[in-house]
Amino acid sequence: MKTVLVTGANGFLGSNLTRELYRLGYDVKAMIRPTADLKGMADIPCEVFFGHIDNKNDVDAAVAGCDIVIHTACITDQWNITFKEYERINYTSTQYITEACIHQGVERLIYVSTANTIGPGSRLYPGSELNGFTLFSARSGYINTKYLAQQYVLEQVAASRLEAIVVNPTFMVGPCDVKPSSGKLLLYGLKKKVLFYPPGGKNFVHIQDVCRGIINAIHYGKNGNCYLLAGQNLSYREFYTILNNITGEKKLMVRIPKTMLRIAGTTGSLLQRFARIKGRLNHTAAYMLCMDNYYTGKKSERELHIKYTPVEDAISSAFHWFRENNYF
């Protein structure tokens, strides 16, 4: 089997992906920060390389001897991060990874981007790989730097310097979310008599489907193509209704008005900028919570041979994992 490097192997996606690669018989090399928490991958027998993805020498050493590189590492938080930090970790490190793959003759790079580098659509006409980038107005350092990094990878492919595939996962749900990351949305909905939910919606996908999509992209992906890894479109109300059915909890569900949420987000951004008061609601977060962030995964179903898991199974597996590991 081929040797696969996974950057960010201790993260939510990285740990699930590393575990699945090992199960399938790949030789896995996990690139992790020296100070990273290894709890999420402590059970996975693999080579661990400690290094920083924003250090070119570390990246060159990590890529050495690998046939395939899967670049998952990035900063995903939408608040209290400077643009320079996003740029260094999400963009510059991708340049280092890409150049190392070119110079060392790696067979294929799988760059894990985000669905939001592709314009979202409505429930009736969800966003597809044919859509351009439309979210500049979100003012998201995360989304903007992921888009720039994605374009850099695709430019190297267009210049015939690199074999690379871009995968664009939507909002991932499932077990082994140690930090937690996307699991915060689920945990927010638990143990409340009154649940205030945002007015928008998004596409939800099982973490294992994303892992399968990435691994299948190694074999079936077309060089220079982007693939949305997208499961089911749900409003936030629908998401929490499913969660309530799984948990058996009964609660009053109250929709937050868009205007109120946007004013609160703008206020949060102003407080952070001028008073150095850091909070979790800013312009970007409010903007994303209000929008219809919907996508289709039809192309990945056709070309990467994925059959998407029902979203109820994804939410259920995440809930039971959090409960078994005493997160609530």
N, C-alpha and C positions, 0 to 999 in steps of 0.2 A: 504494500500500500504506500501511497505517497505521504510525504511529510508536509503537514499543514501548520503554518503559523497563524495563531489567532491573537490579535492585539486586543487589549481590554478584556482578557479572558476571565477576570473575576467579576465582571458586571452581570446584569440580569440576562442580556442576550448572550454575552461571551461565555458565561458559565454553562448555560443550557446548550449552547452550540458545541463547546468543548466536550461536554459529556456525551452528546450525540455522535460527534466525530469519533471519539474513543470507542463507543459502542459498535460503530460500523467498521472498526479495525484500522482507522488511520493512525499514523504516528503524529501526535499532536505536540506542538511547541507553543507554550502559552507565554505571551509577553505581558508583564505586569509591573506596575510601579513598585519600587522597593518597600514603600510604606503602605501598600494596599492591604485591605482585609481579604484574606483567602478563605473565609468561611464558606462562601458559595461554591467553591470548587475543591474543598478539602478531600472529597471522596474520589477525585478523578486522577488516575495514574497517568501523568504526562510530564514532559520536560518543562520546567518553569525557568523562564529567562527574565531576570529582574532588570528593568531599564525604563527609560523615559522616552515616550514617542516623540517628544519635541527635542530630542538629542540625536543628531545625525549619526554619530558613532554608535550609539546604542541601537538605533534602527538598523544600521548596516550589519551589526553583529547578530541581531535577532533574525534578520532575513536570510543570512548565510546558511546554506544547506537545505533550504526549504523549496519544495516544488510548487506549493500553492500558498498564497497569503490572503487571509481574510481580515480586513481592517474594520473592526467594530468600535475601537476606542474613540471616545469624543466626550465633550462636555455637553450634556443635554439640558441642564437646569435653565429655566427661563427667567430667573431673578438673581440679583445680587452678584452678577458676573460681569466684568468689564469686557468691552469688545476686544481689547488686546488679548485677554485670556482665551476667548473664543477663537480668535484668529490664530494664536499660537498652537493651540491643541487641535482644533478642528481643521484648519487650513494648512498651516505650515507643516504640521506632522504628516499630513496626507501627501504633501510634496515629497517629504523625506522617504516615506514608505514607497511611493510611486517610483522615485528615482532609484531606490535600492533594488526594487523589482526589475527595473530596466537593466541596470548595470550587472546584476547577478543572474540574469536570464531566467527569472521565475516564469513558470509555465502560464500561470493565470492569477491575476489579482481580482478578488471579489471585494468591491468597495461598498460598505453598508452605509447608505445615505439615509434620507428620511422621505416619507411620502410628500412632505410639504415643499420639497424642491420642485414638485410638479403641482400645477394649479388644481385645487380641489373643485368639486362640482356639487350639484344638488342631489337629492335622493333619486330624482327621475333621470338626471344626466350626470352621473358621478364622474369625477376626474379620472382621466386615463393617461397613459404614457405619451399621448399626442399633445397634451396640454403644456403650455409654457409655464415659466415661473411667474407667479402673480402676487406673491405675499410680501413685497417690499414694504407695503403699508403697515404690516404687523410690527415693523421695527424690531425684529428678533435677531439678536446676534447669533443665536444658535442656527436658525434657519438660513440666514444670509451666508454664514461661513460654510455651512454644509453644502449650499448651492455652489459656492465658489470652488470648494474642494471637488465636488462632483464634476464641474466643468473642466477642472484641471486634469482629472483622470481621463475624461472623454477626449480632451485635446491630445493627450499622449497616444491614445488609440488612433485618433484620426491621422496623426503623424506617423503611424505604423511603427511606433516605438514600443508598444505594449499590448499584451492580450489582457483585457479587463472587462468585467461585467459590473454594472451598478444595480444593487437591489435597494428598493425603497419601501421599507416596512411602514405600516400605519401604527396605530397605538397597540402595543403588545401587552397581552394579559396571560398570566399563567403562573406556575409554581416556581420556587427557588428565586424569588425576588427579595434578596437578602437585605438590601439597603433600607427600605424598599424604594423603587423608582416609580414606574407606572402604577404599581400597587397602591400608591397613596390615594389614587382616585377611588379605589375599592374600599380601602380602610376608612376613608372619609364618610362613606355611606353606612357604616355600622354603628350600632348602639346609640341611635338618636331617635327621639320621639318626633321631632320635626326636622325634616331634611330640606335644606335650601339647595336647589340645583340650578345650574346655569342654563341659559336658553338655547344654546347651540347643540351640536352633535358631532360625532366623528366616526371613523371606521375603526373597528376593533378586530384584532387578529390573535389567534392562539400563538404563544411563543414557540411551540413545537412546529407549527406550520412555517414560521419564519426560518427556523433552523433547517427544515427540509428544503425550503426554497433556496437558501444559501448553498446547501450541499448539492442540490440538483443543478444549481447554476454552474458549478464546477464542470459538470458533465454535459448539460444540455443548453446552457446559456449561449447566446450568440454574441460574439465579440462586439463591444461598443454599444450594447443594448442596455436599456434601463427596464427593470421589472418591478412593478408595484406588487408588494406582498400584502394583499388586502383581503380581509375576511368579510365582516358584515357591518353595514351602516346602521347606527343607532343614535337617536337623540339621547341626551343625558338622562332624561326622564325614563326612557325605555331601558337604558342600562341599569338604572337603580331599581326599576320595577323587577327586572330579572333577578338582580341581587336580592331583593326582598323576598321573592319567591323561593330562592335557594336557602336563605337563612331562616325563613319563617317569621321575620320581623314585620310588624305592622307600624306604619308611621305616617304622619301627615307630610305630604310632598308639596313644597312651595317653590314655584318658579321665580327666579330672580329676574326682574325686568332688565332688558338690555341697557337702557339708558342709565339705570342705577349702577350696573356693573361697570360700564365704561367710565362713568364719572369717578367711581372708586379706583379704577385702574389708573386713570390719569393722575388722580391725587397721590396714589402710591408712587408713581414715577417722579412726581414733583418733590415729594418728601425725600425720596432717595437721592435725587440730584442736588437739591439745595440744602436739605437739613441732615443729610447723611443718615436718615432713618431707613433701615432696611426692612422690607416686608415681602410677603409672597404674592401680593397682588400689585401688578403694574400694568402699563398700557398693553404690553405684549400679551400677558396672561389673559387680561380681560378681552382683548380683541379675539384671541383664539377660542375662548370659552363661549363667545357670542356667535361664532360663525358656523355655517354648515360645512363641515370638513370631511366631505364624503368622496370615496374612491371605489374603483372596481379592480379586481384582481384577475380579470378574464385572460389577459395576456399570459400571466404566470401560470394559470391553469392549463392553457394550451401548450406553452413552450417549455415550462419547467415541470409539468406533470404533477401539479399539486392539487389535492382535493382538500378544500378548506374545512376545518372542524367547526361545528356549530358554536356560536358565541356563548351559548349557555354552558357548554362544556368547558370553555376557557375560563369563564367567570367562576364556575364551580370548582375547578381544579385550583385556581388561585385562592379562593376563599378557604378551602379545606387545608391548603398548605399553610396559609397564615394562621389558621386556628391551631393546627397541629404543632406549629412552632411558636405558639404563645405570643403572637403579635397583638392579641386583644383578649 
